[in-house]
Amino acid sequence: MKRPFETEERAAFRAVIKNFVEKEIRPYAFDWDEAGAVPWALHEKLGALGVFGLGIDERYGGLGFDDPFMRVIYAEEMAQCGAGGVQAALGGRGISLDPIEKLASQDIKDRCLKDIVQGRKGSSLGITEPGGGSDVANMKTTAKLDGNHWVINGSKTFITGGMESEYFVIGARTGGPGLTGISLFFVDADTPGFSRAPLTKKMGWWASNQATLFFDDCRVPAENMMGQRDYGFIQIVNNFNYERLGLSAIALGMMKVCLDDSIEWAKQRETFGKPMIKHQVIRHKIADMSAKIDATQAYLDNICWSIEQGDLPVAEICKSKFFATKALEFCASEAMQILGGAGYLRGNRVENVYREVKVLAIGGGSEEIMRDLAVRQMGL
């Protein structure tokens, strides 16, 4: 389906990312996934392309402009490498960049931000807790002022990139209950009292490390508080909308993987004396998958257009996330049926996508949370 907002610049950007994925990632993606890591040089190569610099000032190595369509293009094209863990490993820093630029002290920005944007170092956002999940208002990690330091105690979990990041943006309770009462802190990985442990034996995202972070009387300088005291989470809430938009775009890219690989297999495979593609039941599966891709693509294009016009359509972003992940669930299942036993074997994109549907449906706000938030944004 044609994309009405695909300008010459966006088409060129898409071509660059597509070419990078084909040459630098796809030939090695499954090996990296099995190994549980990607080479750090890949972070630096992507940093050189500027993909981490959208919305970041040029003085910090950014592009000096933002474009929601380019954010979607990057996520969608990267997803077509077929191994979501590779994309997660490279993109873990993304959700921490905007808070650092907008809320961190000038000293922190000058010291760290350019290295993160250019892929030389990693950063992570730490909000999710072992007992909380999406219930951020019930955050248990605390920070108490002691002289010219804040003392942090508590833990975070499911932190993408947490085992490799040098820098962390951490939410901790400094005030009363609820979302107001949470502040943000910039924490260096070598701070005394900070430790981390990997989450292992995951269903998917093998190439990406997720970590549990521990804070035991972890003392950070008072100036490492980011933004206004007790309003840290409120100040970055829009950051999660861009994360959700990116996750929807990843789902779209993975849906295209399912469709492309299904068509390729159905053309090659013969059953009952003719190619599978000539069987009506297979053709109907392909039509259904294609329709869901078109709908998701049109939905995201409309959301990006709204953002470009100065509106942040929170309800639509929430709806697009659960719509896209349910559509992906359908496409992954149908693609697996078309490939049959071949799809069940490791080392093909459909098998990988099938295992990674649920991480998109849960991460960044579960389908249930997204539905509830969307309805509240509708004023109901």
MOVEN-V235775 format. One record per residue. N is the residue number from 1. OMEGA is omega in whole degrees, 0 to 359 (none if undefined). Layout:
n:N omega:OMEGA
n:N omega:OMEGA
//
This chain:
n:1 omega:180
n:2 omega:181
n:3 omega:188
n:4 omega:183
n:5 omega:183
n:6 omega:179
n:7 omega:178
n:8 omega:180
n:9 omega:180
n:10 omega:177
n:11 omega:178
n:12 omega:178
n:13 omega:178
n:14 omega:181
n:15 omega:179
n:16 omega:182
n:17 omega:179
n:18 omega:179
n:19 omega:179
n:20 omega:180
n:21 omega:182
n:22 omega:185
n:23 omega:189
n:24 omega:186
n:25 omega:187
n:26 omega:180
n:27 omega:187
n:28 omega:191
n:29 omega:183
n:30 omega:176
n:31 omega:178
n:32 omega:180
n:33 omega:178
n:34 omega:180
n:35 omega:178
n:36 omega:181
n:37 omega:173
n:38 omega:178
n:39 omega:182
n:40 omega:178
n:41 omega:180
n:42 omega:175
n:43 omega:183
n:44 omega:177
n:45 omega:178
n:46 omega:176
n:47 omega:179
n:48 omega:177
n:49 omega:178
n:50 omega:188
n:51 omega:178
n:52 omega:188
n:53 omega:178
n:54 omega:180
n:55 omega:182
n:56 omega:180
n:57 omega:181
n:58 omega:181
n:59 omega:179
n:60 omega:179
n:61 omega:181
n:62 omega:181
n:63 omega:179
n:64 omega:176
n:65 omega:176
n:66 omega:178
n:67 omega:182
n:68 omega:178
n:69 omega:179
n:70 omega:175
n:71 omega:179
n:72 omega:179
n:73 omega:180
n:74 omega:183
n:75 omega:183
n:76 omega:182
n:77 omega:178
n:78 omega:181
n:79 omega:184
n:80 omega:170
n:81 omega:175
n:82 omega:179
n:83 omega:185
n:84 omega:179
n:85 omega:178
n:86 omega:179
n:87 omega:179
n:88 omega:179
n:89 omega:183
n:90 omega:187
n:91 omega:184
n:92 omega:182
n:93 omega:192
n:94 omega:187
n:95 omega:179
n:96 omega:187
n:97 omega:182
n:98 omega:176
n:99 omega:180
n:100 omega:182
n:101 omega:186
n:102 omega:192
n:103 omega:183
n:104 omega:178
n:105 omega:179
n:106 omega:180
n:107 omega:179
n:108 omega:180
n:109 omega:180
n:110 omega:184
n:111 omega:194
n:112 omega:196
n:113 omega:182
n:114 omega:179
n:115 omega:180
n:116 omega:183
n:117 omega:182
n:118 omega:173
n:119 omega:180
n:120 omega:179
n:121 omega:182
n:122 omega:176
n:123 omega:181
n:124 omega:173
n:125 omega:181
n:126 omega:178
n:127 omega:185
n:128 omega:180
n:129 omega:183
n:130 omega:183
n:131 omega:189
n:132 omega:184
n:133 omega:180
n:134 omega:182
n:135 omega:184
n:136 omega:182
n:137 omega:181
n:138 omega:182
n:139 omega:183
n:140 omega:179
n:141 omega:184
n:142 omega:172
n:143 omega:181
n:144 omega:182
n:145 omega:178
n:146 omega:184
n:147 omega:180
n:148 omega:176
n:149 omega:167
n:150 omega:180
n:151 omega:185
n:152 omega:175
n:153 omega:179
n:154 omega:181
n:155 omega:176
n:156 omega:180
n:157 omega:186
n:158 omega:182
n:159 omega:183
n:160 omega:183
n:161 omega:188
n:162 omega:181
n:163 omega:183
n:164 omega:185
n:165 omega:174
n:166 omega:186
n:167 omega:182
n:168 omega:169
n:169 omega:190
n:170 omega:174
n:171 omega:179
n:172 omega:183
n:173 omega:178
n:174 omega:183
n:175 omega:183
n:176 omega:182
n:177 omega:176
n:178 omega:182
n:179 omega:170
n:180 omega:188
n:181 omega:178
n:182 omega:177
n:183 omega:179
n:184 omega:181
n:185 omega:175
n:186 omega:185
n:187 omega:173
n:188 omega:184
n:189 omega:181
n:190 omega:179
n:191 omega:177
n:192 omega:181
n:193 omega:177
n:194 omega:174
n:195 omega:183
n:196 omega:179
n:197 omega:183
n:198 omega:169
n:199 omega:186
n:200 omega:177
n:201 omega:178
n:202 omega:177
n:203 omega:181
n:204 omega:180
n:205 omega:184
n:206 omega:184
n:207 omega:181
n:208 omega:177
n:209 omega:170
n:210 omega:189
n:211 omega:163
n:212 omega:181
n:213 omega:181
n:214 omega:179
n:215 omega:181
n:216 omega:186
n:217 omega:181
n:218 omega:186
n:219 omega:177
n:220 omega:180
n:221 omega:182
n:222 omega:181
n:223 omega:177
n:224 omega:170
n:225 omega:183
n:226 omega:178
n:227 omega:186
n:228 omega:178
n:229 omega:178
n:230 omega:181
n:231 omega:183
n:232 omega:182
n:233 omega:179
n:234 omega:184
n:235 omega:182
n:236 omega:186
n:237 omega:178
n:238 omega:177
n:239 omega:182
n:240 omega:176
n:241 omega:177
n:242 omega:175
n:243 omega:182
n:244 omega:176
n:245 omega:178
n:246 omega:179
n:247 omega:176
n:248 omega:179
n:249 omega:175
n:250 omega:178
n:251 omega:178
n:252 omega:178
n:253 omega:179
n:254 omega:175
n:255 omega:179
n:256 omega:173
n:257 omega:181
n:258 omega:181
n:259 omega:183
n:260 omega:182
n:261 omega:176
n:262 omega:180
n:263 omega:181
n:264 omega:180
n:265 omega:183
n:266 omega:176
n:267 omega:184
n:268 omega:188
n:269 omega:177
n:270 omega:174
n:271 omega:178
n:272 omega:171
n:273 omega:177
n:274 omega:179
n:275 omega:180
n:276 omega:182
n:277 omega:180
n:278 omega:178
n:279 omega:184
n:280 omega:183
n:281 omega:178
n:282 omega:180
n:283 omega:179
n:284 omega:176
n:285 omega:180
n:286 omega:177
n:287 omega:180
n:288 omega:178
n:289 omega:181
n:290 omega:180
n:291 omega:179
n:292 omega:176
n:293 omega:180
n:294 omega:181
n:295 omega:180
n:296 omega:180
n:297 omega:179
n:298 omega:178
n:299 omega:182
n:300 omega:178
n:301 omega:180
n:302 omega:178
n:303 omega:180
n:304 omega:177
n:305 omega:179
n:306 omega:179
n:307 omega:180
n:308 omega:178
n:309 omega:177
n:310 omega:179
n:311 omega:174
n:312 omega:187
n:313 omega:188
n:314 omega:181
n:315 omega:182
n:316 omega:177
n:317 omega:178
n:318 omega:181
n:319 omega:180
n:320 omega:182
n:321 omega:181
n:322 omega:176
n:323 omega:182
n:324 omega:182
n:325 omega:175
n:326 omega:177
n:327 omega:177
n:328 omega:178
n:329 omega:178
n:330 omega:184
n:331 omega:179
n:332 omega:179
n:333 omega:180
n:334 omega:178
n:335 omega:178
n:336 omega:178
n:337 omega:180
n:338 omega:180
n:339 omega:179
n:340 omega:182
n:341 omega:180
n:342 omega:179
n:343 omega:182
n:344 omega:182
n:345 omega:178
n:346 omega:177
n:347 omega:172
n:348 omega:189
n:349 omega:182
n:350 omega:178
n:351 omega:181
n:352 omega:179
n:353 omega:182
n:354 omega:180
n:355 omega:189
n:356 omega:177
n:357 omega:190
n:358 omega:179
n:359 omega:176
n:360 omega:180
n:361 omega:183
n:362 omega:184
n:363 omega:179
n:364 omega:184
n:365 omega:185
n:366 omega:179
n:367 omega:181
n:368 omega:178
n:369 omega:180
n:370 omega:179
n:371 omega:182
n:372 omega:180
n:373 omega:179
n:374 omega:182
n:375 omega:177
n:376 omega:178
n:377 omega:177
n:378 omega:177
n:379 omega:183
n:380 omega:none
//
